[in-house]
């Protein structure tokens, strides 16, 4: 099955890899590789680095300048 090339990390914008094994390392990457995500639901897709930041609290959510 072909992975939708328009899918990317919802946090940093990195494109989802074409390789299903690499895509499987992403949060919800297996779902994306199986065709279970579209552009609307792709907001849950995170690359491994952004997933690590989310788990460790590295995102500064709700910050204002």
Secondary structure, DSSP 8 states (H G I E B T S, - for coil): ----TT-B-TTT--B--SSHHHHTTSBTHHHHHTT---TTGGGG-B-HHHHHHHHHT-S-TT---
